[in-house]
């Protein structure tokens, strides 16, 4: 609100403004002292009531009260009518005249609304007759949901009763249409604001499971029964008492949270961003324990409350709506018995009424029903599901018998409707009876920008991502369909992250969890070991494909030895693809998927034939001989021809295999003819990657200090993002470096752009000193809503175990323009040679992998050297 209280403001407005300021401050102190969210919202509503009523009475006294005013009513609606305001909520008001003469109220309405805004409240205001209000309620679901929360503030009780009675009766006459419209509007709002149970930056008012869903119960209750109070809906029978208590607890938690957001920001703010999560968790007294941060425990509570709301809403809507008569009739007429308890119809599957009470209490029977539902792709009828839900929620955790475990594994054996059934089992807390570690993972988040879902939600999403391969064309679909025992894959996906939240590597913890859990489910030793190993290795394929040179035979042979079999390779491919898909939107990029497939294909060929990439074979040797003949036929001077032969002999098998004879022959001839201390560069488009490959060759490369840094800096300065690089040294002292970059240019301007980049590379390398570079700022869509919460520190790791000849240096940092150039410059300054580089970026985080040696070509083994290099790299990434 503006602090200015100039002479144009009437005394009543100035007094109302001061009352509002003082009242907010008093209630803020009560909130900070721990007053319940419901009581704070009630106090705020009482404050707003008093301010608005004083202005209403003063307006009437000023403008004059005639019959049209005395018979009209002032109605609060929406959140104001519901009495659950937050400190800076809007207030929604409507004046309803006794009859159709709304124009007579305009002078009062004009003065009144101006006073309210001047007092410092955000206002939504209309003047509508009873007929107009009802007309707009049937036409617009948002208007209906707001008016359903109407409350009389001032005026004629009789006029208000006629208005609200017409609204209630009209809604019940149009019950199905109104409920459909309200549900559709809410579904669209949820889609816009995300799924609260999964999205880690929720809107506490609009996201799924948040306050709007609690309000949805009220709106649907009003349309169906003319009631909005949850306690009355319990008495009517469609809102179970247990659900009511869970929703009421969530309501209190969410109101307190929303009040906290408003008070701390001083404005109408409902977005629970990461900075706010950290601050609130500390302020509310959450502590770090069991390997989890205070903010993670706070958000675990948040997700538990919103999950309870979500489930209560779903069941209330199903109970209120029921099923269309035609669907129920067809189900009954054309149903058949699957066994003595279960019947299958064209649309639904259900349990016979006479057996339902006994059936619902027996976990193996419930799993058998779900297995049938999955096999025949039918929805479980609502009455059957409601009975099961009530029985299972009351049932204590008991030791798992073999029949139950086997029934669960049968459910996991086919895709069908498996993800939705797993979510239902999770809702009933049955999953944690089958897999005890699921209880700890429930609502657990990882507080970083990479993961978008809680551990339990991510695990079920991973199963869902895998089942979608059943209908996909291409390699992944073929591999998934070819996996004979899908139970083990689905179980591994469901359990793969349950080791998170401990200090130890979650893959190793997950291995032990699997070894303990699988026998409970009836799996033998071989099957148990398969699931446990798949969990232990579930990051191996992604790490290998993203961090290493997949054309290196040593990498492929090591990966094959780690995987051990083609069966495990198949499951690991699907697991890797599904896991990355389930992490969040746009995590599994086309490039990452191609890398996974490339590693799979190379490893599969090795298992199948024993051949590794890069091995010299007859075809490769024949290609070398063809190029030799082209050099000899080119009529080169003897000295140039001799250099060409030397360069050709230096080309590795992989360099020969990757390139066609014609361009490679021309390139070797061109390099052989280069003058001393000169360079050449060329480019080719890689359509399968939507990328460009720049090759830079320099004669007398040892005379250039920081060659890799110069090249990387030049490409970055040209606005090109480097995906990977390969550095090779040929005889005599020739650098042959290749950079694959993202190619943003349209096809029509690509050749001119590439020629300019090639010239810039040569100029940078041939210059006497490193060029001065300016890196363009690349504006990216924000992924954090303006937040600056960097919880992941820059990390540098050294690995001398993977190779005998290279040290693998890994850098994890937050990205910025020119970062790779700065890193390359540090490596150069520390007398480190780069032989291969792979760059991977997600959101604002970057992972760079370098194969490096010292200037003599040896591994970096000195711990002191590691520490100096680590410190310099961390400083460069800052």
Buried (B, 14 or more C-beta within 10 A) or exposed (E): BEEEEEEEBBEBBBBBBEBBBEBBEEBBEBBEEEBBBBBBBBBBBBBBBBBBBBBBEBBBEBBEEEEBBEBBBBBBBBBBBBBBBBBBBBBBBBBBBBEEEBEBBEBBBEBBBBBBBBBBBBBBBBBBBBEBBBBBBBEBBBBBBBBBBBBBBBBBEEBBEBBBEBBBEBBBEBBEEBBBBBBEBBEEBBEEBBBBBBBBBBBBBBBBBBBBBBBBBBBBBBBBBBBBEBEEBBEEEBBBEBBBBBBBBBBBBBBBBBBBBBBBBEEBBBBBBBBBBBEBBEEBEBEEEEEBBBBBBBBBBBBBBBBBBBBBBEBBBBBBBEBEEEBBEBBEEEBEEBEEBBBBBEBBBBBEEEEBEEBBBBBBBBBBBBBBBBBEEBBBBBBBBBBBBBBBBEBEEEEBEEBBBBBBBBBBBBBBBBBBBBBBBBBBBBBBBBBBBBBBBBBBBBBBBEBBBBBBBBBBBBBBBBBBBEEEEEBBBEBBBEBEBBBBBBBBBBBBBBBBBBEEEBBEBBBBBBBEBBBBBBBEEEBBBBBBBBBBBBBBBBBBBBBBBBBBBBBBBBBBEBBEEBBBBBBBBBBBBBBBBBBBEEBBEEBBBEBBBBBBBBBBBBBEEEEBBBEEEEEBEEBBEEBBEBBEEBEBEEEBBEBBBBBBEBBBBBBBBBBEBEEBBBBBBEBBBBEEEBBBBBBEBEEEBEBBBBBBBBBBBEEBEBBBBBBBBBBBBBBBBBBBBBBBBBEEEBBBBBBBBBBEBEEEEBEEBBEEBBEBBBBBBEEEEBEEBEBEEEEEEEBBEEBEBEEBEBBBEBBEEBBEEBBBBBBBBBBBBBBBBBBBBBBBBBEBBBBBBBBBBBBBBBBBBBBBBBEEEEBBEEEEBBEEBBEBBBEBBE
